[in-house]
Amino acid sequence: RDREIRKIAGIVPDDRAAVDEAFAGIEPLPVACCNWPAEFPYAPEVSFRMFHTGDWLMLRFDVAERYTAALVTEDNGEVWTDSCAEFFIAPDTGMYYNFETTCIGRMLLGARKSRTEAEHASPEVLAGVKRYTTLPCGEPFAEREGDNRWSLTLAIPPQALFRHALTDWSGLKARMNLYKCGDNLSHPHFLSWRPIRTEKPDFHRPEFFGEVTFEKRKSCLLYTSDAADD
């Protein structure tokens, strides 16, 4: 069924208290479909929350996993080999975008017609996507085993869908899926929000995306800080 992404106006991404308060009112949804259990049975605990302000799509992943690594140091690198949370969105039937972000905030972003037909985002587009992680941002590390818990928040402007002329998230109808992976970890895993019915792990399958609508109406300001009159 079509899921509505709530609109909460008046929040800017750098106001972390306001963002956290907004996320506190959003129901977390599990990224828990273990689509290939025979070969890849390991399944960390992953959920996401999402709202938008019109100017920003706010997305938070919360992860609890046993094995975590962050070796990729560049944007548009092989981020899927690390502990990686992913958001794929198709604003129409012709193209989709893949936002793939590691636990330390390294991101790959592409506009794609398929897994092989892709145009990667420019450094300027990538710089426009704000990333906040509870791990030291940008600091690589080899695999750690333990009770590893981390959160990743993305603030995505509509202009990040760089092959579309989108200026506001409000009212957009789209299709999406969200994922958690770690191809080169000692325990590789491939989880999704919506189930994927393929023989082998493949996230680049828009036919399995779920439908969403970004709420259009104007909402009240959810949170007002003491500095609101500045």
N, C-alpha and C positions, 0 to 999 in steps of 0.2 A: 504494500500500500504506500501511497505518497506520504512522506514525512515532512512536516513543516519545520524549517529552521527559524527559531524565534528571532525577532528583531528587538534589540535593546539599544535605543538611541542615546547619544550623549557620552559615550565612553571612548577614550583614546587608549591605544595599546600600552603606552608607557605608564599609565596610571594603574600600577599593579594591584593596589587595594581594590579599585573599582572593578578591574577585570576578575579578580579572585571572587569578589562578592557576586558578580554576575554568574560565573561558572558554578558557584555554590547553589544557585537556583535552577541549574540545568541537570536533567536526568542523565547520568552516565550510561552509555550504551556499550555492550561488550563487543570486543573484537575477538571472537572466540570460536569461529568456524575452523576446525582442524580438518581441512578438506582431504588430506592425504595421510591418514593416521598410520597406515601400515609401514610406510617408509619414513615418515616424519611425525612421530607420536608426541614429541615434546611440545607443550603448550603453556607458555608463560601467561600470567594474568594481565590482560590489557583492556582498557576501556577508553572511550573518547567522549568529549562534550563539545558542543558547537552552538554558537549564536552569531549574529551579525549585527553591525551598526549601520549598515548602508555603505559606509566607507571601508569597512574592514570585515572580513570573515575571521572570526576568532575560533580557533580549534585547539583543544588541549587533549593530549594523550597522557594517560597514567599507566605506568608499567611496573610490574613486579616480576622479576625474572632471576634465574639462577646464574646465567652466564651472560656477561656484558662485555663488549669490546668496542673501541672507537679508534681505528687506525687510519681512516681516510681523513686527510687534512685539507682537501680542496673541494670547493663547490663544483658540481657537475662531475664529481669523481664516482668511483664504484661504491656508492654509499650503502647499497643493499647488502654488501658483504659484512657490514658492521651491524650493531644493534640499531635497527632502523624502523621508524614508523612512517607509514605512507598514506597519502590521500590522493585519490584519482577522481577527477570530475569531468563530466562531459556536458557542456552547455548546449550542445546540439548533437545530431546523429553523425556529423561528419568528422568530429575531432574530439579528443580528450586530452587533459593535462595530467601529468603525474608529478606530484610534490612528494619527494622521498627525502626524509630528514633523519640524520643520525641522532643518537642521544646527546651529542655535543654540538648539534646545530649545523652540521655540514649538509647542504641541500643539493639535490639534483632536481631540475625542473625542465620538463619538455612538453612541447605541443606535438601530439602524435595522431596519426591516422591508424597506426598499428604499432606493435612492438618494434618493428624495423624501420618504419617511416616516421622519423622524428626530427624536430628542430629544437635544439636546446636553447634555453633562455640566455639572454645576454647578461653580463655582470651587472648592468644597470637594473634589469628586471629582478634579478636575484637579490640585489641590495634593497629593493623595495619591500621584500617579504621579511618582516621582523620575526626573530626567533629568540625564545626565552627557554632556557633549560635549567633544571635544578642541579645538573652536573656542571663542572667548570666549562664554560662555553669555548669551544675550539681547541681544548687541550686533549690531544690524543692519548690513548692508553691501550695496552694489551689486555687480553681477556682476563676478567676477574670473575671468580666463582664465589657466590655467597648470596645473602638475602639482598639483592640489588633492586632498589626502587628508585625510579626517576620519573619526572614529568617533563613534557615538552609542550610549549605553547607556540602556536604560529598565529601571526596577524597578517592576513593575506589581502592586499588591496585588489579590487576588481581588475585593475590594469595588469596584474600578474598573469591573467589569461590573455597573453600578449598577441595572440592571433585573432582576438575578438575585440570589438569596440565597446567594451563594457565599462561603465563609469559608476555603477551603483549595484550592489547585490540585491536590493529590494525588488521583489516580484519575480526574480529569476526562477525559472523551472529548469531543473538539471537532473542528471543521474550521477551517482557516485558510489564508490566503495572505499573502504579503509582497511589497512593491512598492518601487520607486524611481521618482520622477518629478520634474518641474520644468517645469510648464506654461508659465511666462512667461520661461524662460531663452532665450538666443539659439539654443540647440539643445535644443528640448523632447524629452523621452524618457519612455517608459512601459514599465518593465521589471517582470516578475513572477517569483516563485518557481515557481509552478505555471502552466502555459500557460492562456491565456484565448482562447476561440474566438469572438470577436465581430468585426464589421466595423470598428468604431471603438474607440478606447481606452475601456475601461469596467472599473474595478476593483470596482465594486459588483455583483459576480456570484458569489454564494455557491455556485452550482452548479459552479463551477470550483475551489473550495477543496479542499485536501488534508486527509485525516483524520489526527488526532494523538491520542495518549493521554499524559497526564501521569503519569509513574511514581509508584506509590503507596508502595512499600516505604520503610522508613527506611534511609538511607545513613549511612555513617560521616562524621564531620566531616572534610571534605577538607583543611582548613587550620586551624591553631591559631596565633594570634598570641601574642606574649609577654604581652599584656595580657588573656589569656583568663580569668584568675582574678579579674579586677576585679569 
